[in-house]
Amino acid sequence: MDTISNLENLESLSLNFAGCSKIKSFSLDLSRCQMLSDVSINLSWLSDLTDCGVEKLQGSLSRIAGLVRVNLDFRCCESLRNLNFDFTSSLTSLAVLEINLMRIEVSKYTIQGLFKMVSNLLKLKRLSICLDGCVNVKSAGVDLTKSASYLQELNLSFLRCVKLRYRGMTKLCRTLRLLNASSRVTLNLSECPLTLPTKRRLMVIFKKREEWSIMTQS
């Protein structure tokens, strides 16, 4: 980790530690890697990985200016609760963001912070967020107003998010209407508590888009 942290001219980084069950801390500091534009880190299935174990990684990503693509995979990291997704230094450059939090009991503050951060990205072209089985997720209210004209692909999955509320769905519908018809959208709301009026509103939006796909199976 120290070797990577000192690579000041590093432009692209891809690490895969999926299933390395003995890892409890991932203390990677990328603060000195200011040339980084592409970051892909897979820490899925690390059941003992703790919040403090990824603090340094998340904090250093917030200080890198000019990130273009970020892929963070934390799926099934069962010990994680409070994550901080902050790309303040890359608001005008980040074009591709992929976050996977499948089957993690993340706090509502983690989700609120993630959605707020996404809403401030100005030139986002591709967004993929997986929250499958995250039982504490209460809102699907992603606001993409600022990047709607740039967005080409949107993938949102809320499979079995059993606490989703109506208010967030209203914001999501408003966001979907802003997207270009030529964009590609996949939305998974299967096994979520959707009201009949909400389902109808979503179906009306998706019916008009050939490249859009929605799943709402109960």
Contacts in CASP RR format, 6 or more apart in sequence:
PFRMAT RR
TARGET T0000
AUTHOR 0000-0000-0000
METHOD contacts of the structure
MODEL  1
MDTISNLENLESLSLNFAGCSKIKSFSLDLSRCQMLSDVSINLSWLSDLT
DCGVEKLQGSLSRIAGLVRVNLDFRCCESLRNLNFDFTSSLTSLAVLEIN
LMRIEVSKYTIQGLFKMVSNLLKLKRLSICLDGCVNVKSAGVDLTKSASY
LQELNLSFLRCVKLRYRGMTKLCRTLRLLNASSRVTLNLSECPLTLPTKR
RLMVIFKKREEWSIMTQS
1 27 0 8 1.000
1 28 0 8 1.000
1 29 0 8 1.000
4 10 0 8 1.000
4 13 0 8 1.000
4 28 0 8 1.000
4 30 0 8 1.000
4 33 0 8 1.000
5 28 0 8 1.000
5 29 0 8 1.000
5 30 0 8 1.000
5 31 0 8 1.000
5 32 0 8 1.000
5 33 0 8 1.000
6 32 0 8 1.000
7 32 0 8 1.000
7 33 0 8 1.000
8 32 0 8 1.000
8 33 0 8 1.000
8 34 0 8 1.000
8 35 0 8 1.000
9 35 0 8 1.000
10 33 0 8 1.000
10 35 0 8 1.000
10 36 0 8 1.000
11 35 0 8 1.000
11 36 0 8 1.000
11 37 0 8 1.000
11 38 0 8 1.000
12 36 0 8 1.000
12 37 0 8 1.000
12 38 0 8 1.000
12 39 0 8 1.000
13 30 0 8 1.000
13 33 0 8 1.000
13 36 0 8 1.000
13 38 0 8 1.000
13 39 0 8 1.000
13 40 0 8 1.000
13 41 0 8 1.000
14 38 0 8 1.000
14 39 0 8 1.000
14 40 0 8 1.000
14 41 0 8 1.000
15 28 0 8 1.000
15 40 0 8 1.000
15 41 0 8 1.000
15 42 0 8 1.000
16 42 0 8 1.000
17 23 0 8 1.000
17 26 0 8 1.000
17 42 0 8 1.000
17 43 0 8 1.000
17 46 0 8 1.000
18 42 0 8 1.000
18 43 0 8 1.000
18 44 0 8 1.000
18 45 0 8 1.000
18 46 0 8 1.000
18 73 0 8 1.000
19 44 0 8 1.000
19 45 0 8 1.000
19 46 0 8 1.000
20 46 0 8 1.000
21 45 0 8 1.000
21 46 0 8 1.000
21 47 0 8 1.000
21 48 0 8 1.000
22 48 0 8 1.000
23 43 0 8 1.000
23 46 0 8 1.000
23 48 0 8 1.000
23 49 0 8 1.000
24 46 0 8 1.000
24 48 0 8 1.000
24 49 0 8 1.000
24 50 0 8 1.000
24 53 0 8 1.000
25 49 0 8 1.000
25 50 0 8 1.000
25 52 0 8 1.000
25 53 0 8 1.000
26 43 0 8 1.000
26 46 0 8 1.000
26 49 0 8 1.000
26 53 0 8 1.000
26 54 0 8 1.000
26 57 0 8 1.000
27 53 0 8 1.000
27 56 0 8 1.000
27 57 0 8 1.000
28 41 0 8 1.000
28 56 0 8 1.000
28 57 0 8 1.000
28 60 0 8 1.000
29 56 0 8 1.000
29 57 0 8 1.000
29 60 0 8 1.000
30 36 0 8 1.000
30 39 0 8 1.000
30 57 0 8 1.000
30 60 0 8 1.000
30 61 0 8 1.000
30 64 0 8 1.000
31 59 0 8 1.000
31 60 0 8 1.000
31 63 0 8 1.000
31 64 0 8 1.000
33 64 0 8 1.000
34 64 0 8 1.000
34 65 0 8 1.000
36 64 0 8 1.000
36 66 0 8 1.000
36 67 0 8 1.000
37 66 0 8 1.000
37 67 0 8 1.000
37 68 0 8 1.000
37 69 0 8 1.000
37 93 0 8 1.000
38 67 0 8 1.000
38 68 0 8 1.000
38 69 0 8 1.000
39 61 0 8 1.000
39 67 0 8 1.000
39 69 0 8 1.000
39 70 0 8 1.000
39 71 0 8 1.000
39 72 0 8 1.000
40 69 0 8 1.000
40 70 0 8 1.000
40 71 0 8 1.000
41 57 0 8 1.000
41 71 0 8 1.000
41 72 0 8 1.000
41 73 0 8 1.000
42 71 0 8 1.000
42 73 0 8 1.000
43 49 0 8 1.000
43 54 0 8 1.000
43 72 0 8 1.000
43 73 0 8 1.000
43 74 0 8 1.000
43 77 0 8 1.000
44 73 0 8 1.000
44 74 0 8 1.000
44 75 0 8 1.000
44 76 0 8 1.000
44 77 0 8 1.000
44 100 0 8 1.000
45 75 0 8 1.000
45 76 0 8 1.000
45 77 0 8 1.000
46 77 0 8 1.000
47 76 0 8 1.000
47 77 0 8 1.000
47 78 0 8 1.000
47 79 0 8 1.000
48 79 0 8 1.000
49 74 0 8 1.000
49 77 0 8 1.000
49 79 0 8 1.000
49 80 0 8 1.000
50 79 0 8 1.000
50 80 0 8 1.000
51 79 0 8 1.000
51 80 0 8 1.000
51 81 0 8 1.000
51 82 0 8 1.000
51 83 0 8 1.000
54 74 0 8 1.000
54 80 0 8 1.000
54 83 0 8 1.000
55 84 0 8 1.000
58 83 0 8 1.000
58 84 0 8 1.000
58 85 0 8 1.000
58 86 0 8 1.000
59 84 0 8 1.000
59 86 0 8 1.000
61 67 0 8 1.000
61 70 0 8 1.000
61 86 0 8 1.000
61 87 0 8 1.000
62 84 0 8 1.000
62 86 0 8 1.000
62 87 0 8 1.000
62 88 0 8 1.000
62 89 0 8 1.000
63 89 0 8 1.000
64 89 0 8 1.000
64 90 0 8 1.000
65 89 0 8 1.000
65 90 0 8 1.000
65 93 0 8 1.000
66 89 0 8 1.000
66 90 0 8 1.000
66 93 0 8 1.000
66 94 0 8 1.000
67 87 0 8 1.000
67 89 0 8 1.000
67 90 0 8 1.000
67 93 0 8 1.000
67 94 0 8 1.000
68 90 0 8 1.000
68 93 0 8 1.000
68 94 0 8 1.000
68 95 0 8 1.000
68 96 0 8 1.000
69 94 0 8 1.000
69 95 0 8 1.000
69 96 0 8 1.000
69 97 0 8 1.000
70 87 0 8 1.000
70 94 0 8 1.000
70 96 0 8 1.000
70 97 0 8 1.000
70 98 0 8 1.000
71 96 0 8 1.000
71 98 0 8 1.000
72 85 0 8 1.000
72 98 0 8 1.000
72 99 0 8 1.000
72 100 0 8 1.000
73 98 0 8 1.000
73 100 0 8 1.000
74 80 0 8 1.000
74 83 0 8 1.000
74 99 0 8 1.000
74 100 0 8 1.000
74 101 0 8 1.000
74 104 0 8 1.000
75 100 0 8 1.000
75 101 0 8 1.000
75 102 0 8 1.000
75 103 0 8 1.000
75 104 0 8 1.000
75 130 0 8 1.000
76 102 0 8 1.000
76 103 0 8 1.000
76 104 0 8 1.000
77 104 0 8 1.000
78 103 0 8 1.000
78 104 0 8 1.000
78 105 0 8 1.000
80 101 0 8 1.000
80 104 0 8 1.000
80 106 0 8 1.000
81 104 0 8 1.000
81 105 0 8 1.000
81 106 0 8 1.000
81 107 0 8 1.000
81 110 0 8 1.000
82 106 0 8 1.000
82 107 0 8 1.000
82 109 0 8 1.000
82 110 0 8 1.000
83 101 0 8 1.000
83 106 0 8 1.000
83 110 0 8 1.000
83 114 0 8 1.000
84 110 0 8 1.000
84 113 0 8 1.000
85 99 0 8 1.000
85 110 0 8 1.000
85 113 0 8 1.000
85 114 0 8 1.000
85 117 0 8 1.000
86 117 0 8 1.000
87 94 0 8 1.000
87 97 0 8 1.000
87 117 0 8 1.000
87 121 0 8 1.000
88 120 0 8 1.000
91 120 0 8 1.000
91 121 0 8 1.000
91 122 0 8 1.000
92 122 0 8 1.000
92 123 0 8 1.000
93 123 0 8 1.000
94 121 0 8 1.000
94 123 0 8 1.000
94 124 0 8 1.000
95 123 0 8 1.000
95 124 0 8 1.000
95 125 0 8 1.000
95 126 0 8 1.000
95 150 0 8 1.000
96 124 0 8 1.000
96 125 0 8 1.000
96 126 0 8 1.000
97 118 0 8 1.000
97 121 0 8 1.000
97 124 0 8 1.000
97 126 0 8 1.000
97 127 0 8 1.000
97 128 0 8 1.000
98 126 0 8 1.000
98 127 0 8 1.000
98 128 0 8 1.000
98 129 0 8 1.000
99 114 0 8 1.000
99 128 0 8 1.000
99 129 0 8 1.000
99 130 0 8 1.000
100 128 0 8 1.000
100 129 0 8 1.000
100 130 0 8 1.000
101 110 0 8 1.000
101 129 0 8 1.000
101 130 0 8 1.000
101 131 0 8 1.000
101 134 0 8 1.000
102 130 0 8 1.000
102 131 0 8 1.000
102 132 0 8 1.000
102 133 0 8 1.000
102 134 0 8 1.000
103 132 0 8 1.000
103 133 0 8 1.000
103 134 0 8 1.000
104 134 0 8 1.000
105 134 0 8 1.000
105 135 0 8 1.000
105 136 0 8 1.000
106 134 0 8 1.000
106 136 0 8 1.000
106 137 0 8 1.000
107 136 0 8 1.000
108 136 0 8 1.000
108 137 0 8 1.000
108 138 0 8 1.000
111 131 0 8 1.000
111 134 0 8 1.000
111 136 0 8 1.000
111 137 0 8 1.000
111 138 0 8 1.000
111 139 0 8 1.000
112 139 0 8 1.000
114 129 0 8 1.000
115 139 0 8 1.000
115 141 0 8 1.000
115 142 0 8 1.000
115 143 0 8 1.000
118 124 0 8 1.000
118 127 0 8 1.000
118 129 0 8 1.000
118 142 0 8 1.000
118 143 0 8 1.000
118 144 0 8 1.000
119 142 0 8 1.000
119 143 0 8 1.000
119 144 0 8 1.000
119 145 0 8 1.000
119 146 0 8 1.000
120 146 0 8 1.000
121 146 0 8 1.000
121 147 0 8 1.000
122 146 0 8 1.000
122 147 0 8 1.000
122 150 0 8 1.000
123 147 0 8 1.000
123 150 0 8 1.000
124 144 0 8 1.000
124 147 0 8 1.000
124 150 0 8 1.000
124 151 0 8 1.000
125 150 0 8 1.000
125 151 0 8 1.000
125 152 0 8 1.000
125 153 0 8 1.000
126 151 0 8 1.000
126 152 0 8 1.000
126 153 0 8 1.000
126 154 0 8 1.000
127 142 0 8 1.000
127 144 0 8 1.000
127 151 0 8 1.000
127 153 0 8 1.000
127 154 0 8 1.000
127 155 0 8 1.000
127 156 0 8 1.000
128 153 0 8 1.000
128 154 0 8 1.000
128 155 0 8 1.000
128 156 0 8 1.000
129 142 0 8 1.000
129 155 0 8 1.000
129 156 0 8 1.000
129 157 0 8 1.000
130 155 0 8 1.000
130 157 0 8 1.000
131 137 0 8 1.000
131 157 0 8 1.000
131 158 0 8 1.000
131 161 0 8 1.000
132 157 0 8 1.000
132 158 0 8 1.000
132 159 0 8 1.000
132 160 0 8 1.000
132 161 0 8 1.000
132 188 0 8 1.000
133 159 0 8 1.000
133 160 0 8 1.000
133 161 0 8 1.000
134 161 0 8 1.000
135 160 0 8 1.000
135 161 0 8 1.000
135 162 0 8 1.000
135 163 0 8 1.000
136 163 0 8 1.000
137 158 0 8 1.000
137 161 0 8 1.000
137 163 0 8 1.000
137 164 0 8 1.000
138 163 0 8 1.000
138 164 0 8 1.000
138 165 0 8 1.000
139 164 0 8 1.000
139 165 0 8 1.000
139 167 0 8 1.000
139 168 0 8 1.000
139 171 0 8 1.000
140 156 0 8 1.000
140 158 0 8 1.000
140 161 0 8 1.000
140 164 0 8 1.000
140 168 0 8 1.000
140 169 0 8 1.000
140 171 0 8 1.000
140 172 0 8 1.000
140 189 0 8 1.000
141 168 0 8 1.000
141 169 0 8 1.000
141 171 0 8 1.000
141 172 0 8 1.000
141 175 0 8 1.000
142 156 0 8 1.000
142 171 0 8 1.000
142 172 0 8 1.000
142 175 0 8 1.000
143 171 0 8 1.000
143 174 0 8 1.000
143 175 0 8 1.000
144 151 0 8 1.000
144 154 0 8 1.000
144 175 0 8 1.000
144 178 0 8 1.000
144 179 0 8 1.000
145 175 0 8 1.000
145 178 0 8 1.000
148 175 0 8 1.000
148 178 0 8 1.000
148 179 0 8 1.000
148 180 0 8 1.000
149 180 0 8 1.000
151 179 0 8 1.000
151 180 0 8 1.000
151 183 0 8 1.000
152 180 0 8 1.000
152 182 0 8 1.000
152 183 0 8 1.000
152 184 0 8 1.000
153 183 0 8 1.000
153 184 0 8 1.000
153 185 0 8 1.000
154 179 0 8 1.000
154 183 0 8 1.000
154 184 0 8 1.000
154 185 0 8 1.000
154 186 0 8 1.000
154 187 0 8 1.000
155 185 0 8 1.000
155 186 0 8 1.000
156 186 0 8 1.000
156 187 0 8 1.000
156 188 0 8 1.000
157 186 0 8 1.000
157 187 0 8 1.000
157 188 0 8 1.000
158 164 0 8 1.000
158 188 0 8 1.000
158 189 0 8 1.000
158 192 0 8 1.000
159 188 0 8 1.000
159 189 0 8 1.000
159 190 0 8 1.000
159 191 0 8 1.000
159 192 0 8 1.000
160 190 0 8 1.000
160 191 0 8 1.000
160 192 0 8 1.000
161 192 0 8 1.000
162 191 0 8 1.000
162 192 0 8 1.000
162 193 0 8 1.000
163 193 0 8 1.000
164 189 0 8 1.000
164 192 0 8 1.000
164 193 0 8 1.000
164 194 0 8 1.000
166 195 0 8 1.000
166 198 0 8 1.000
169 194 0 8 1.000
169 198 0 8 1.000
169 201 0 8 1.000
169 202 0 8 1.000
173 198 0 8 1.000
173 201 0 8 1.000
173 202 0 8 1.000
173 205 0 8 1.000
176 185 0 8 1.000
176 187 0 8 1.000
176 202 0 8 1.000
176 205 0 8 1.000
177 205 0 8 1.000
179 185 0 8 1.000
181 208 0 8 1.000
181 209 0 8 1.000
182 211 0 8 1.000
183 211 0 8 1.000
184 211 0 8 1.000
184 212 0 8 1.000
185 206 0 8 1.000
185 209 0 8 1.000
185 211 0 8 1.000
185 212 0 8 1.000
185 213 0 8 1.000
186 212 0 8 1.000
186 213 0 8 1.000
186 214 0 8 1.000
187 202 0 8 1.000
187 206 0 8 1.000
187 212 0 8 1.000
187 213 0 8 1.000
187 214 0 8 1.000
187 215 0 8 1.000
188 214 0 8 1.000
188 215 0 8 1.000
189 202 0 8 1.000
189 214 0 8 1.000
189 215 0 8 1.000
189 216 0 8 1.000
190 215 0 8 1.000
190 216 0 8 1.000
190 217 0 8 1.000
190 218 0 8 1.000
191 217 0 8 1.000
191 218 0 8 1.000
192 216 0 8 1.000
194 202 0 8 1.000
194 216 0 8 1.000
199 216 0 8 1.000
202 214 0 8 1.000
202 216 0 8 1.000
203 214 0 8 1.000
205 212 0 8 1.000
206 212 0 8 1.000
206 213 0 8 1.000
206 214 0 8 1.000
END
